[in-house]
Structures are given as C-alpha cells and as structure tokens.
C-alpha cells in the first residue's frame, strides 16, 4: 500500500472518518450514544479544542454523539465561537459543570441538571436504547445518570478501539505532524553546547515545535550523563558535559493534535562514544529494529511480545514500561506489555492494518551510569511496517 505524502491534508475528511468510526463502534456495542469528557476523545469526535491541558483536570466541556443522531458539543459559554467551520458538529450548546471547583456545594444539583439534559437526548435519539457510553465521570455525575435510568457503558473502550485504526488521510496527517517533530529535534541538536542545562535543551525542543504549529509537551523526559539511568527521571538544571550521553523522548503534541513520539540518544560534543555507550546503543537499536519488523496485521499481541527481542539479563530488570503502544492523538490502544509484566495487566488482541504503533526501547543496567532510549512510530500495512519518522538513528555508534 502506498500513500502520496505530499499535498494538502484534508482535515475535514479526517474528522468525518473519526466520527464515523465512533458511530460504527457504538452500533457494534449496542450503545445509543457516547458522552466524551476527556479532551483528547472530545477532539477526536468533534475536531474541537479548547484549553486542552486545563480541561484535562477541570470537567467543563463535553460532547454527546448519538449512534444515529446528532453530534453535539457542549462548550464553555465564552468559547462557543471556537467551533465555527467544524462540519462534524451539528449543534453547540453551553456546558454545565458539576466539578466542585465550579459548582462547590451545588455540585449534586448541577449534576442532576446535567444528567437530565443527557438523558433527554438519549430518549430523543436512542430509539428506546438506554445504554450510554461515557469515558470519564466524577462521583456526582455517576449517581445522577444512574438516577435517570441510564445503563452506563465504558466509553473509553469504545473510543480507544475507534482511534486505533486510522484512515489513509489520517496517516498522512500524522506523518505531516511528525515532520515538524523531526525538524524540531534537528534544530535542538544544532543548538546543543557543552555547559547547557538539560532544561535549556528541552526548552529549545518545545519552542521549535510550537513555532511549527505544535501545541504542548506531555512529559519532561530529556536527561544527560548519569541522569539517563534509570529512565523516567525528569529534566533538571544539570549542566551537560562534552561526551555525555543525552537521551530523550519528545512526547510532543504537534500540529493537528497528533502525538509526535520519537526517542533518540546522542553524544554531546565532537567526541567519539565510549565502548560502553556503543554497546548500549547497539542493543537498543537491535531491539528497536527487530520488533518493528514483527509488526504484521493479524498478529496477536501476546504472540508479538513472545516473539519480540529478548533483552540480555543485565538489562531486563531495568526495561522500559512497554514493548510498544498505539499512537495517534496520544498514547493509544494497544499497550504491548513485556511478558515479564503479564500480571500487571497484559491483554491479548490483534494487530490490524492501519494501526500506528510506537516501538520502544530502553537499555541500561540497574545502578548503571547511563542508558539509551530509542523509539520509532511505525504504520502497519498489509506489506509490513513503515517507519514514519525520518530523523535518522546514529551512525556515530560504529559497532566495528
């Protein structure tokens, strides 16, 4: 399968496809409608955004999507102008919030009004079906919806499965967004200097992304030298020295809201890597490339992870959180666990055509002095995986 990567992105076609995916999954699960409060899911089904980070922890805007009926956005009264031109939204109404920050001791009262309006929509457009999918709830709204006689269904499951399969135009859009990430990474690298603090480097990456239409960054994962091990230390004010290993995960929300997610590891300055750095990088790159090659439609998740690259024992205890994960507007279904972590929640399913999966690798010994982090997003096609990032891996880590 091939895609013409150049040319304008038809964002309206992407929005129409996404709405159709949600409605398809609602019907398949015998659900009358979905209410989306998570701003990522709300963006998926309506194409709208408004203070994405703030609304992740303040319940104030939401959507109602009928399986056969209207797609309604409930927006802050001060932000209703933001949705002009979004053809997948049939109606915009002012939102109600039962969040305690907003309604205080009136939360139960507001929740009852909120639930009554939702229940009326289900009654009007549900054809007698009272099953309602909802992706996130506060306690007052749970009780209020149940009091209206609605049967609540896990909406996150429906939205995760809807989001996991991309249209070809959505894959084009993802690639276009990722190009801004690749360019931002290149710009950061060009400006790195010994003595620069980690947080200065991270600030360059974020600035470069925003200057190219990006939106925000979900994590602070850029570390250097001994702070590259263990992973998941946050960026600090440590001055970086010549010869340091720098490892980072972009985790950028880029243009059109896509999760631009690559990881790279470099040597700072005009010096050759040490033998230890070469060894760590070689193992990480082998893990990355081996596992990308296994991405085939029809492969079960647990079969994939069972066949995946086996980290040497010295690095297994300090492994990354997952072998890979879906990617789109965020980290998405599926989440591919290491076999060693099966008890933590590993589940089975099927890799499918037109999923985008990020393959992860982190290699560093427990109590080691450094570690290498690499990650690549790959599009699963009938003919095999296609790596979507064009930012190269390192040639300076010559294994000879």
C-alpha positions as CSV (number, residue, x, y, z in Angstrom):
1,X,0.0,0.0,0.0
2,X,1.3,3.4,-0.9
3,X,0.4,6.9,0.1
4,X,1.1,10.2,-1.7
5,X,2.7,12.1,1.2
6,X,2.9,15.5,-0.4
7,X,0.0,17.9,-0.9
8,X,-2.5,19.5,1.5
9,X,-4.1,17.5,4.3
10,X,-7.9,17.1,4.0
11,X,-8.6,17.7,7.7
12,X,-12.4,17.6,7.1
13,X,-12.1,14.1,5.7
14,X,-10.1,13.1,8.8
15,X,-12.9,14.5,11.1
16,X,-15.6,12.7,9.1
17,X,-13.8,9.4,9.3
18,X,-13.3,9.7,13.0
19,X,-16.9,10.5,13.7
20,X,-18.0,7.5,11.5
21,X,-15.6,5.2,13.5
22,X,-17.2,6.2,16.8
23,X,-20.7,5.7,15.5
24,X,-19.6,2.3,14.0
25,X,-18.3,1.1,17.4
26,X,-21.4,2.4,19.2
27,X,-23.7,0.4,16.9
28,X,-21.5,-2.7,17.2
29,X,-21.7,-2.5,21.0
30,X,-25.4,-1.8,21.0
31,X,-25.0,1.7,22.6
32,X,-27.3,4.6,22.0
33,X,-24.8,7.4,22.4
34,X,-21.4,8.4,23.8
35,X,-20.6,11.3,26.1
36,X,-16.9,12.3,25.8
37,X,-15.3,14.4,28.6
38,X,-11.7,13.5,28.1
39,X,-10.4,16.4,25.9
40,X,-8.5,14.0,23.6
41,X,-11.6,11.9,22.9
42,X,-13.6,15.1,22.6
43,X,-11.2,16.4,20.0
44,X,-11.3,13.0,18.1
45,X,-15.1,13.0,17.8
46,X,-15.7,16.8,17.2
47,X,-12.4,18.1,15.9
48,X,-12.6,20.9,18.5
49,X,-10.0,22.0,21.1
50,X,-10.2,24.5,23.9
51,X,-7.5,24.7,26.6
52,X,-6.6,21.1,26.2
53,X,-4.3,20.7,29.3
54,X,-6.6,22.8,31.6
55,X,-9.7,20.8,30.7
56,X,-7.9,17.5,31.4
57,X,-8.3,18.2,35.1
58,X,-11.4,20.5,35.1
59,X,-14.7,19.0,33.9
60,X,-16.2,21.8,31.9
61,X,-16.7,20.8,28.2
62,X,-18.0,17.6,26.7
63,X,-19.7,16.0,23.7
64,X,-22.8,13.9,23.0
65,X,-22.6,11.7,20.0
66,X,-25.6,9.6,19.0
67,X,-25.1,6.4,17.1
68,X,-27.9,7.5,14.8
69,X,-28.5,11.2,15.5
70,X,-26.7,14.5,16.2
71,X,-23.1,15.2,17.3
72,X,-23.5,17.9,19.9
73,X,-20.7,19.9,21.5
74,X,-21.2,21.4,25.0
75,X,-18.8,24.2,25.2
76,X,-17.9,26.9,27.6
77,X,-20.1,29.9,27.0
78,X,-17.1,32.1,26.4
79,X,-15.6,29.7,23.8
80,X,-18.5,28.8,21.6
81,X,-17.0,30.8,18.7
82,X,-14.1,28.3,18.5
83,X,-16.1,25.7,16.7
84,X,-17.0,27.7,13.6
85,X,-16.4,25.8,10.4
86,X,-16.3,22.3,12.1
87,X,-18.7,20.4,9.8
88,X,-19.0,17.3,12.0
89,X,-20.7,19.3,14.9
90,X,-24.4,19.6,14.4
91,X,-25.1,21.8,17.4
92,X,-23.2,23.7,20.0
93,X,-24.8,24.2,23.5
94,X,-23.4,26.0,26.6
95,X,-22.0,23.4,29.0
96,X,-22.8,22.7,32.6
97,X,-20.1,21.7,35.1
98,X,-20.6,19.7,38.3
99,X,-16.9,19.9,39.1
100,X,-16.5,21.1,42.7
101,X,-14.2,23.9,41.6
102,X,-17.0,25.4,39.6
103,X,-20.2,24.5,41.5
104,X,-18.9,23.9,45.0
105,X,-21.7,22.6,47.4
106,X,-24.2,22.8,44.5
107,X,-22.4,20.0,42.7
108,X,-25.2,17.5,43.2
109,X,-27.8,19.9,42.0
110,X,-25.8,20.8,38.9
111,X,-25.1,17.1,38.2
112,X,-28.8,16.4,38.3
113,X,-29.5,19.1,35.7
114,X,-26.5,17.9,33.6
115,X,-27.8,14.3,33.7
116,X,-31.3,15.3,32.9
117,X,-30.2,17.0,29.7
118,X,-28.1,14.0,28.7
119,X,-31.0,11.6,29.5
120,X,-33.4,13.7,27.4
121,X,-31.0,13.4,24.4
122,X,-30.7,9.6,24.8
123,X,-34.5,9.4,25.0
124,X,-34.9,11.5,21.9
125,X,-32.3,9.9,19.7
126,X,-31.7,6.4,21.2
127,X,-34.8,4.6,19.8
128,X,-35.5,3.1,23.2
129,X,-31.9,2.1,23.9
130,X,-30.8,3.4,27.3
131,X,-27.2,2.3,27.1
132,X,-24.8,5.3,27.3
133,X,-21.1,5.1,26.9
134,X,-19.1,7.6,28.9
135,X,-15.3,7.9,29.0
136,X,-14.8,9.8,32.3
137,X,-17.0,10.5,35.3
138,X,-17.0,12.4,38.6
139,X,-18.9,10.8,41.5
140,X,-21.9,13.2,41.4
141,X,-22.5,12.6,37.7
142,X,-22.3,8.9,38.1
143,X,-25.2,8.9,40.6
144,X,-27.1,11.5,38.6
145,X,-27.0,9.4,35.4
146,X,-28.0,6.3,37.1
147,X,-30.9,8.1,38.8
148,X,-32.1,8.9,35.2
149,X,-32.3,5.2,34.5
150,X,-29.4,5.1,32.1
151,X,-27.2,2.0,31.7
152,X,-23.6,3.1,31.7
153,X,-21.0,1.5,29.5
154,X,-17.2,2.1,29.4
155,X,-16.8,4.7,26.7
156,X,-13.0,4.7,26.9
157,X,-13.0,1.1,25.5
158,X,-15.1,2.3,22.5
159,X,-13.0,5.4,21.9
160,X,-9.7,3.5,22.2
161,X,-10.8,1.0,19.6
162,X,-12.2,3.6,17.3
163,X,-9.0,5.7,17.5
164,X,-6.7,2.7,16.9
165,X,-7.5,2.3,13.2
166,X,-6.5,5.2,11.0
167,X,-7.8,6.3,7.6
168,X,-5.1,6.8,5.0
169,X,-5.7,10.6,5.2
170,X,-5.2,10.5,8.9
171,X,-1.9,8.6,8.5
172,X,-0.9,11.3,6.0
173,X,-1.8,13.9,8.6
174,X,0.1,12.1,11.3
175,X,3.2,11.9,9.1
176,X,2.9,15.7,8.3
177,X,2.8,16.4,12.1
178,X,5.7,14.1,12.7
179,X,7.8,16.0,10.2
180,X,7.5,19.1,12.4
181,X,8.9,17.0,15.3
182,X,11.8,15.7,13.2
183,X,12.6,19.3,12.3
184,X,12.4,20.4,15.9
185,X,14.7,17.6,17.0
186,X,17.2,18.6,14.4
187,X,17.0,22.3,15.4
188,X,17.6,21.3,19.1
189,X,20.6,19.2,18.2
190,X,22.1,22.1,16.2
191,X,21.9,24.4,19.2
192,X,23.3,22.0,21.9
193,X,26.5,23.0,23.6
194,X,28.5,21.6,26.5
195,X,27.6,23.6,29.6
196,X,24.0,24.0,28.5
197,X,21.5,22.8,31.1
198,X,19.1,20.0,30.4
199,X,16.1,22.3,30.8
200,X,17.5,24.7,28.3
201,X,17.7,21.9,25.7
202,X,14.1,20.9,26.4
203,X,13.0,24.5,26.1
204,X,14.6,24.6,22.6
205,X,12.7,21.4,21.6
206,X,9.3,22.8,22.8
207,X,9.9,26.2,21.3
208,X,10.8,24.7,17.9
209,X,7.8,22.5,17.9
210,X,5.4,25.4,18.8
211,X,7.0,27.5,16.1
212,X,6.0,24.8,13.6
213,X,2.4,24.6,14.7
214,X,2.8,22.3,17.7
215,X,0.7,22.7,20.8
216,X,2.3,21.4,24.0
217,X,4.5,18.7,25.5
218,X,3.1,15.9,27.7
219,X,6.3,14.9,29.6
220,X,9.8,16.3,30.6
221,X,12.0,13.4,29.6
222,X,15.4,14.7,28.5
223,X,18.3,13.7,30.6
224,X,22.1,13.5,30.3
225,X,25.0,11.6,31.7
226,X,24.3,9.7,34.9
227,X,20.7,11.0,34.8
228,X,19.9,8.8,31.8
229,X,19.7,5.8,34.2
230,X,17.2,4.9,35.5
231,X,14.8,6.2,32.9
232,X,11.8,8.4,33.7
233,X,13.8,11.0,35.6
234,X,12.5,14.4,34.7
235,X,14.6,17.1,33.0
236,X,16.7,19.1,35.5
237,X,19.1,22.0,35.7
238,X,22.1,19.8,35.3
239,X,24.8,21.3,33.0
240,X,25.6,18.8,30.2
241,X,29.2,18.0,29.6
242,X,31.1,17.1,26.5
243,X,31.0,13.3,26.0
244,X,27.7,12.9,27.9
245,X,25.1,10.6,26.6
246,X,21.8,12.6,26.1
247,X,18.6,10.6,25.9
248,X,15.2,12.0,25.4
249,X,11.5,11.2,24.5
250,X,9.8,14.0,22.5
251,X,6.2,13.4,23.7
252,X,5.1,16.5,21.7
253,X,1.6,17.3,20.8
254,X,2.2,18.6,17.4
255,X,0.2,20.1,14.5
256,X,-3.4,18.9,14.3
257,X,-3.1,17.5,17.8
258,X,-1.1,14.4,16.9
259,X,1.3,12.8,19.4
260,X,4.7,13.2,17.9
261,X,6.5,10.5,19.8
262,X,10.1,9.6,19.0
263,X,13.1,8.9,21.2
264,X,16.8,9.4,20.4
265,X,20.1,9.2,22.2
266,X,23.2,11.2,21.3
267,X,26.8,12.0,22.4
268,X,27.2,15.7,23.2
269,X,30.2,17.4,21.5
270,X,32.7,16.4,18.9
271,X,33.9,13.2,20.7
272,X,33.6,9.5,20.0
273,X,31.3,7.4,22.1
274,X,32.9,5.1,24.6
275,X,32.8,1.3,24.2
276,X,30.0,1.1,26.9
277,X,27.9,3.7,25.0
278,X,28.4,1.8,21.8
279,X,27.3,-1.4,23.4
280,X,24.2,0.1,25.0
281,X,23.2,1.7,21.7
282,X,23.8,-1.4,19.7
283,X,21.5,-3.5,21.9
284,X,18.8,-0.8,21.9
285,X,18.9,-0.4,18.1
286,X,18.7,-4.2,17.6
287,X,15.7,-4.3,19.9
288,X,14.0,-1.5,18.1
289,X,14.6,-2.8,14.6
290,X,13.8,-6.4,15.5
291,X,10.5,-5.5,17.0
292,X,9.5,-3.1,14.2
293,X,10.0,-5.9,11.7
294,X,7.5,-8.1,13.6
295,X,4.6,-5.6,13.2
296,X,2.2,-7.5,10.9
297,X,-1.6,-7.4,10.6
298,X,-3.2,-10.5,12.1
299,X,-0.5,-11.0,14.8
300,X,-1.9,-11.4,18.3
301,X,-0.5,-9.0,20.9
302,X,0.8,-11.8,23.2
303,X,2.3,-13.7,20.2
304,X,4.1,-10.4,19.2
305,X,5.6,-9.9,22.6
306,X,6.5,-13.5,23.0
307,X,8.5,-13.3,19.7
308,X,9.9,-9.9,20.4
309,X,13.6,-9.2,21.0
310,X,14.8,-10.7,24.3
311,X,16.8,-8.1,26.3
312,X,20.0,-9.6,27.8
313,X,19.6,-10.4,31.5
314,X,21.8,-7.5,32.5
315,X,19.2,-5.0,31.2
316,X,15.9,-6.8,31.7
317,X,15.2,-5.6,35.2
318,X,15.6,-2.0,34.1
319,X,13.5,-2.4,31.0
320,X,11.1,0.2,29.6
321,X,7.4,0.2,30.7
322,X,6.2,-1.4,27.4
323,X,7.4,-3.0,24.2
324,X,5.2,-0.7,22.2
325,X,1.9,1.2,22.1
326,X,-0.6,2.6,19.7
327,X,-0.2,6.3,18.7
328,X,-2.5,9.0,17.3
329,X,-3.8,11.9,19.4
330,X,-1.9,10.4,22.3
331,X,-0.6,7.1,23.6
332,X,-3.4,4.8,22.5
333,X,-4.6,1.2,22.4
334,X,-2.9,-1.3,22.1
335,X,-0.5,-1.3,25.0
336,X,2.0,-4.1,24.5
337,X,3.5,-5.4,27.7
338,X,6.7,-7.3,28.3
339,X,5.9,-11.0,29.0
340,X,7.6,-10.4,32.4
341,X,4.9,-7.9,33.3
342,X,1.9,-10.1,32.4
343,X,0.4,-9.9,35.9
344,X,0.3,-6.1,35.7
345,X,-2.4,-6.1,33.0
346,X,-1.2,-7.7,29.8
347,X,-4.0,-8.5,27.4
348,X,-4.5,-10.1,24.0
349,X,-5.9,-8.6,20.8
350,X,-4.9,-8.3,17.2
351,X,-2.5,-6.0,15.4
352,X,-4.5,-4.6,12.5
353,X,-3.8,-2.8,9.2
354,X,-3.6,1.0,9.5
355,X,-2.7,1.0,13.2
356,X,0.2,3.2,14.1
357,X,2.4,1.6,16.8
358,X,5.4,3.1,18.5
359,X,8.1,0.6,19.3
360,X,10.0,1.4,22.5
361,X,13.5,0.5,23.8
362,X,15.4,1.5,26.9
363,X,18.7,-0.2,27.7
364,X,20.7,0.4,30.9
365,X,21.8,-1.7,33.8
366,X,20.3,-1.4,37.2
367,X,22.5,1.1,39.1
368,X,24.3,1.8,35.8
369,X,25.8,5.2,34.9
370,X,23.9,5.7,31.7
371,X,21.1,4.4,29.4
372,X,20.0,4.6,25.8
373,X,16.4,5.4,24.9
374,X,15.1,4.8,21.3
375,X,11.6,4.9,19.9
376,X,10.0,4.8,16.4
377,X,6.4,5.1,15.2
378,X,5.5,2.6,12.5
379,X,2.5,2.3,10.3
380,X,1.2,-1.3,10.0
381,X,0.4,-2.1,6.3
382,X,-0.6,-5.4,4.6
383,X,3.0,-5.4,3.2
384,X,4.7,-4.8,6.6
385,X,5.7,-1.9,8.8
386,X,6.6,1.6,7.5
387,X,8.6,3.7,9.9
388,X,7.1,7.2,9.8
389,X,9.9,9.3,11.4
390,X,12.7,10.4,9.0
391,X,15.0,11.6,11.8
392,X,17.9,9.1,11.5
393,X,19.4,6.8,14.1
394,X,23.0,7.3,14.9
395,X,25.9,6.4,12.6
396,X,28.5,7.6,15.1
397,X,27.9,4.5,17.2
398,X,30.0,2.4,14.9
399,X,30.0,-1.2,16.1
400,X,33.2,-2.1,14.4
